[in-house]
Amino acid sequence: MTSSTTFIIVGGGLAAAKAAEALRDNDFGGRIVVFSEEEHLPYERPPLSKEFLAGKKSLDEFTVQGSAWYRDHNVDLRLGTRVSSLNPSAHTVGLPDDTTVHYDKLLLATGSASRRLPIPGADANGVHYLRTFEDASALNSDLAEGTSLAVIGAGWIGLEVAASARQRDIDVTVVEAAKQPLLVALGETVGEIFADLHRDHGVRLLLDTQVERITSDNGRATGFAMRDGSVVAADAVLVAVGAKPNVELAEQAGLAMGDGGVLVDASLRTSDPDIYAVGDIAAAEHPLFGTRIRTEHWANALKQPAVAVAGMLNKPSEYAELPYFFTDQYDLGMEYAGHAPSFDRVVFRGDVAGREFVAFWLDADHRVLAGMNVNVWDVLDDVKELIRSRASVDGDRLADPQCPLADVKS
């Protein structure tokens, strides 16, 4: 690579920052241009629903690098700049002022946007979504002590915000259309554990319930009405019904799409050999599971850029990390590793009632697909080894805390 080579990164979050770091760490001496629609330096998003709302961290504390780093490493960071078009044949990106910038290699790290709820009242003042720092700041300003919050959706964002709000003595109601929280991610049995956790901390949890409209008074949200006619009153409403990957540029450019995102191989290369994709938008071939996996979690944004950068520098590598995410809610901290979109059963090891246990998702061949450690902090590596081994396990030994995980294979 020569000094005249230009690599463009489209996106302004953790993945974009890590890609710029990886390029310089690998002695790339060419030009790096990062286009970020946000006005803030790239930052991590998990603290928005956790430490920031709980008043434990400020934006500076979860900003990836200060402005001096970009200056000192000669990274052209263009904040508040949207890329409006991508032309793979010309190797250019277009900007709203009709100018174009040439690239030799390009990385898409465009992330996701909050999925909007198409119901009456969704545009009222006091209706919040949570994706950006501005979103979190606006929500934070409505969460004064003694107020009430109604949350639509019992996924990770909805539950984390509920926990942060309850710790500030805010009255919280959560409405979820499914039978249990986190049903798609964890299944019904483990979802019930999180339901009990929130009920124990004073959250009013309404499950298997559909919201019909958001109520308002003089343009200000006052809660919502359900299809059964009941009404939940609240000073603020959070809509947390999932995320929509920002794939418009990739679609417009004619890149191969599927599985909810941009199709990439294990090196994170798209159907265009000079364009790579990472993070929320990347539907990547996984060497272990033999399928494509697209997850919207922090670990991908943190670790995928190094693999994509290797490919951009003609040093191909594979992204073989197990999907990983974590959460902290009240006194429950957990880590999840693996991939179990479908499974045969869940095996528990430890004190489930005391919320100090490990859960394992098994397939019909008794192989561990995924594991979750809850308030147990010395087992993650062993859990990952079981998943990677693809070996059948003995369920009784797996459930026995006295049996080392290394000895549970059948």
ABEGO torsion letter per residue (X at the ends): XBAABBBBBBEABAAAAAAAAAAAAAGBABBBBBBBABABBBBBAAAAABAAAAGABBAAAABABBAAAAAAAGBBBBBGBBBABBBAAAGBBBBAAGBBBBBABBBBBAEBBBBBBBBBGAABBGBBBBABAAAAAAAAAABBBGBBBBBBEABAAAAAAAAAAAAAGBBBBBBBABABBGAAAAEAAAAAAAAAAAAAAGBBBBBGBBBABBBBBGGBBAEBBBAAGBBBBBABBBBBAEBBBBAAAAAAAGBBBEGGBBBBBAAGBBABAABBBBEAABBBBBAAAGBBBBBBBAAAAAAAAAAAAAAAAGBBBBBABBBBBBBBBEABBBBBBEBBABBABBBBBEBAAAGBBBBBBBBAAGBBABBBBBGBAAAAAAAAAAAAAGBBBBAAAAABAABBAAAABX
